[in-house]
Amino acid sequence: MKTTVELDGSNRIVLSRELRRAAGIPRRQKLIASATPGRIVLEVEANVSGRIIKREKLKVWTGLVPGTPIEEAVDQSRHYTR
């Protein structure tokens, strides 16, 4: 979905319900904003409301699975430090 969004009087951006639904963003979700010349990118903040538990010989994540691409998730887990 593609749409044009205008800044309001206070220079804020308001995302319409249709745009949020198309992107799968729930109400009051925190977003991460990054900017490059001529572009602003909004990404859903990762949900970290889980924990790692041990089940027999495996370590298992109990929270929701983030929408991270599998290659990036594997790379992050390989370089994980506490």
C-alpha positions as CSV (number, residue, x, y, z in Angstrom):
1,M,0.0,0.0,0.0
2,K,1.3,3.5,-0.9
3,T,-0.2,6.7,0.4
4,T,0.7,10.4,0.8
5,V,0.9,11.7,4.4
6,E,1.0,15.4,5.3
7,L,2.6,17.0,8.4
8,D,0.1,18.6,10.7
9,G,0.5,22.1,12.2
10,S,2.9,20.9,14.8
11,N,5.1,19.0,12.2
12,R,3.8,15.6,13.3
13,I,3.0,12.6,11.1
14,V,-0.2,10.8,11.7
15,L,-0.5,7.3,10.2
16,S,-4.0,6.4,9.1
17,R,-5.8,3.2,10.3
18,E,-5.7,1.7,6.8
19,L,-1.9,2.3,6.6
20,R,-1.3,0.8,10.1
21,R,-3.5,-2.3,9.2
22,A,-1.6,-2.8,5.9
23,A,1.7,-2.8,7.8
24,G,0.4,-4.9,10.7
25,I,1.0,-2.3,13.3
26,P,-1.3,-2.4,16.4
27,R,-2.5,0.7,18.2
28,R,0.0,2.4,20.5
29,Q,2.9,0.3,19.2
30,K,6.3,1.9,19.6
31,L,8.2,2.4,16.3
32,I,11.9,2.9,15.6
33,A,12.5,5.8,13.2
34,S,15.7,6.2,11.2
35,A,16.5,8.9,8.6
36,T,18.7,9.2,5.6
37,P,18.7,12.1,3.1
38,G,15.2,12.2,1.6
39,R,13.9,9.2,3.5
40,I,12.4,8.4,6.9
41,V,12.0,4.7,7.8
42,L,9.6,3.5,10.6
43,E,10.1,0.0,12.0
44,V,8.2,-1.9,14.7
45,E,10.1,-2.1,17.9
46,A,11.0,-5.7,18.8
47,N,8.9,-7.3,21.5
48,V,11.2,-8.4,24.3
49,S,8.6,-9.6,26.8
50,G,9.9,-13.2,27.0
51,R,12.8,-15.1,28.5
52,I,15.0,-18.0,27.7
53,I,14.3,-21.2,29.7
54,K,16.1,-24.6,29.6
55,R,14.1,-27.6,28.5
56,E,16.2,-30.7,28.8
57,K,19.3,-29.9,26.7
58,L,17.7,-27.1,24.7
59,K,17.3,-23.4,25.5
60,V,13.9,-22.1,24.4
61,W,12.5,-18.5,24.0
62,T,9.1,-18.1,25.7
63,G,8.1,-14.8,24.2
64,L,6.7,-13.8,20.8
65,V,9.0,-14.4,17.8
66,P,10.2,-11.1,16.4
67,G,9.8,-10.3,12.7
68,T,13.5,-10.3,12.1
69,P,14.8,-12.0,8.9
70,I,16.2,-15.4,9.7
71,E,19.7,-14.6,8.5
72,E,19.9,-11.6,10.8
73,A,18.4,-13.5,13.8
74,V,21.0,-16.3,13.4
75,D,23.8,-13.7,13.1
76,Q,22.6,-11.9,16.3
77,S,22.4,-15.2,18.2
78,R,25.9,-16.1,17.2
79,H,27.3,-12.8,18.4
80,Y,25.1,-12.7,21.6
81,T,26.9,-11.5,24.8
82,R,25.4,-10.9,28.2
